[in-house]
Amino acid sequence: MKEKTVSVSFMIMGILFCMCLISANLLATKPIAFGPFNITAGLLIFPVSYIVNDCIVEVWGFNKAKLIIWVCFLMNFLFVFFGFLADIIPGAPYWDNEDGFHRLFGLAPRVTLASFLAFLSGSFLNAYVMSVMKVSSGGRRFSLRAIVSTIVGEAADSLIFFPVALGGLVPWHNLFLMMCWELLLKTLYEIVILPVTIRVVRYMKRAEGVDVYDKNISYNILKV
């Protein structure tokens, strides 16, 4: 039987992808002011997951990105599950930070569901758009593909997360503004860091000796 292996670069990108999602969920519990904008601290790292997703699709193709997305989803589920268990177990008599711990790990089922659905939808759409545009453009215009795929993925993420998690709790007008600002700031994040993304992709293509084009593949996300 042929041994199946993955490269160190692919493994590192997969770990980074998982780290970004789990960290963003924790950081999102802290609201911060960014100039006139009120956002969550999760915005500091969450867009990086889309950048990593772009890199994986660009170098290794949609199927490898699909594998990483599902693995990351599973890791995040386990993280949330064990955090939930730790939260409901009574603390030691000398423990005096029960409220703070609950704020981090006692996520409401509605918010958790919104987070999972938004992540899967946004990540798969980002990877799909990146893959299809690469084939249709013959591998050219990486910057445009990275920006467009991010806008599509982030838009799907926001359109799912905010209504599902906060619909009925926050006025719809304010909810719409939050979605717009999040999408705008995340897209600007992608544009600012694009020179770094381009260099990383070029390096990995040279180091790996691969540049996958997703021709005649199945985009069925359930077929891993």
N, C-alpha and C positions, 0 to 999 in steps of 0.2 A: 504493500500500500504506500502510495506516495506521501511523503511527509509534508504537511501544510505548515508554512512559516509566514511570519509577518516581519517587516523591517522595523528597525529601531525607530526610525522617523515616524512611521505609521502608528506605532504603539504610543509614542510620545504625544502625537496629535490627538489620538483617542483619549488619552488620560487628561490632556488639557481641556478637551471638549467637555468631559464629565465634570472636571473641576469647576469650569466656568458656570455650568448650570447649577450645581449644588451650592456654590458660593453665592451666585446671584439670588437664589431663594432665601438665603440667610441675610444677605445685605439688603434685600428688598423690605425687610422689616423696619428699616430706619429711613424716615423721610428726610430729605435734605433740600436746601435752597441753592439753586444754581442760577445766580443772578436773579432775574424776575420769575424764574420757573421753580415750581415745587415738584420735585421728582423723588424717586427712591434711590438709595445708594446702590441698588442692584444695577442701575444704568451704567455704573462705573465698569462693570465686567461683563454683563450679559451680551452686549454687541460683539465681544470677542468670540463668543461661541459661533456666531454667524461667519466671522472672518475665518475661523478654523474650519468650519463647514465648507466654505468656498475653497480653501486650500486642499482639503481632502478630495472634493469632487474634481477639482482641476488636475490634480496629480494622479489619483488612484481611481477616479470614476464614481458613478452614482451607486453602484452596488456596494462598494466599500464604505461609502458615506452612510448608506442605509443600515449596514451592520453596526456602525458606530452609533448612529442615532438610537437604535433599539437597545444596544448595550447601555448607553447613557440613560435612557428612559428607565431601564431596569435598576441601575445603580441609584438613580434618584428616588425611585419607588422604595427601595430598601432603606435608603437614608431617611426618608420621611416616615416609613413604618417603624424603624427602630427609635427614631426621635419621638414618635407618638407613644411607643411603649415606655420609654424612659420618662416621658412627661406624666403618664398616668400612675406610675409607681410612686408611692409616697416617699418623700425625701427623708434623710436622716434627721434626728431631732435637732442637731446643730445647724442644719441647712437653713440659710436665711435668704436665699435668692430664688425661691419658688416662682415668684411672679415673673422675674426676668427670664427664667428658663422657659416658662410657659409661653411667653411672648415670642420666643424664638421657635419652639418646636410644637406648640399647641395650635397648629394651623387648623382653621375651620375646614370641614370636608368640602364646602363649596369652593373655597380658595384653592385647595389642593387639586380638585377636579379641573378647575379653570387653568391652573398652571400646567397640568399634564396635557390637557387637550391643546392648549396654546403652543406648548413646546413641540409636540409631535407635528401639528399642522404647519407651524412656521418653519421648522427645520426641514421637513420633507419638501415643502414648496420651494424653499431657498435652494436645496440641492437639485430639485427637478429643473428649475429655471436655469440654474448655472449649467447643468448638464446639456439641456436642449440648446441653449444659446451657444455653447462651445462647439457643438456639432454643426449647427447652422452657420456659424461664422468661420468655421475652419480653424478654430483655436485663436483667432485674432480678437482684439478689443477686450482684453481681460478686465480692464478698469470698468468699462461699461457693464460687462456681465456681472461683475462683483457688486456694483451699485444697484443695478436693477433687481438682481436676485435678493439682495438684502431688503430693498423696499418691499418686494412682494412678501418675503418671509416675515419681516417685522410687522407689516400691515395685517397679515393673517393672525399673527400672535396677539396684536393689540385688539383686533376686532373680536377675538374669542375671549381673551382673558378679562378685559375690563367689563363687558356686559355680563359674563357669567359670574365673575367674582364680586362685582360691585353694583350690578344692575338693581335698581330699587332702593339701594342704600345711598347712592350719590345721585344728585340731579342729573338727568340725561345731558343737559347742556354742558355741565362741568365735566361729565364723563367723556363727551366728544372732544372737548378741549384737551383733556389729559391724553387721550389717544393720539391726537394730532401732534402735540408737543413731544410725546415719547417717540413717535415715528420720525419726526423731524430731527430730534437730537441724536437718535441712534443712527440715522442716515448720515448726518454730519460727522459722527464718530467714525463711520466706515470710510468716508472720504478723506478725513484727516490722516488716518492710519494707513491709507491705501499704499503709499510708497513702501512702507515696511512689508505689507502683505505681498506686494509684487516681488520684492527681493527674496522673501521666504519661499514663495512658489518657485522662482527660478532656481534657487539653491537646491530645493528638494527634487526638482526634476533632474538636475544634473547629478545629484548624489544617488538618487534611486535608479536613474536610467529609464524612467517610465514617463509616459504622457498619454493617459488613457482617453480615448474618444468613445463615448457610449453609443455605439452603433448596433442596432438590432438587439437591444437588451429589453428586459421587462421592467417597467416602472411600477409594478405591483409592489407596494410597500410591505405586504404581508409575506412576500416570497423572499426569504432571506437565505 
